[in-house]
Each structure stands twice: as structure tokens, then as C-alpha cells.
């Protein structure tokens, strides 16, 4: 069986179904590994920040620093849960299901911005709040007011998040968009559109 490269998948030429399913399985395996690694990494962060900033008996840790640490822990719990959920979703894919169901589920899985990702905003907000409360604000110029420091930090933080989202989208366009388009094309052909 011939496997398709990204250029072949993204064209409007007739698509070999076996090659498409094989390519889908390869991408799913790669995603499964990535999601598992992020789940493990964030779980380690949960334990690390819990021990370092929340339950640490060090008397020099202020209440504000402990609250900041608790916000990090909550963010990492949410992040770990999200990656675990995505990992489970891919692990439970059954390629023996009806073909149309498998293809439609794959189109949803590889959609660049979906409703499943909305809880990631809570993750980003909790990290943001944790940094603002107990983070590097003291390292900004002393003649700035607290409000100026917070605004500057917000611009920098959300600017970095926006750039990261754009880079993620560009990576999606190169790695997954051709597959996503081929899946949509195959669904259209199977539904007779």
C-alpha cells in the first residue's frame, strides 16, 4: 500500500482510502504520544508547585506567594486534565467503526480551533493571575505604579500567547491541514456531495 505525503493528501485529486486511513493512524499515534508527554509533564508540575509553594513549611513564603502557587497548581491540574482527555479520545478511536463515523470524528479532532480547547483559556488565565499576584512584578522599574506594571505585563503575556497561537496555527497548516482537507473531501465523496 502506498502512503501519501502531505502534498498528495491536500490536493483535490481522487484519494486512496487505505492511504488516507494509514496516514490518519500515523498522525493519531503521534498526537497520542504528544498528549501523553504533556499530561505527564503537567502532572509533575502539579506536584512540584504544590510542594514548593503551597505546602512548603518555609516561614519566608508569604501568604500571597502561597496563593500564587495554588493558582499555578490549579492551572496545571486543568492542563493535565485537558491533555489526558485528548489522549483518551485518541486511544479510544476504533478504526473498525463505520468509515464515515471514523472520518467525521477525525475531522473534529484535527480542527485547528474547536470548543474542546476553550478550557485552555482558563489554564492561561490562572497562570496569568498567578504571575501577577506573586511573580516578577518586583523586577519591573520601581517608578512605575502597580497598575502600569500589571498593564505592561498583560501586554507582554497576552502578546506571547497570541504569537504562540499563531505559531501553533502555522504548524497545524503544515502538518495537519492537508490531512484535514483530505478527510473532509473523503466525507463529501462518501456522502455524495
JOPE-V440991 format. One line per field, one symbol per residue. ss: DSSP state (H for helix, E for strand, C for the rest). phi: phi as a letter, one per 20 degrees, with the letter a starting at -180 (. if undefined). A space follows every 10 residues. Layout:
ss->???
phi->???
This chain:
ss->CCCCCHHHHH CCCCCCHHHH HHHHHHHHHH HHHHHHHHHH HHHHHHHHHH HHHHCCCCCC CCHHHHHHHH HHHHHHHHHH HHHHHHHHHH HCCCCCCCHH HHHHHHHHHC CCCCHHHCHH HHHHHHHHHH HHHHCHHHHC CCCCCHHHHH HHHHHHHHHH HHHHHHHHHH HHHHHCHHHH HHHHHHHHHH HCC
phi->.eeeegffff eefgdfffff ffffffffff fgffffffff fffffgffff ffddeffgff fefffffgff ffgfffffff ffffffffff fefdfefggf fffffffffe ffccffegff ffgffffgff fffceeffee gffefgffff ffffffffff fffffffgff ffffedfgff fffffffgff eme
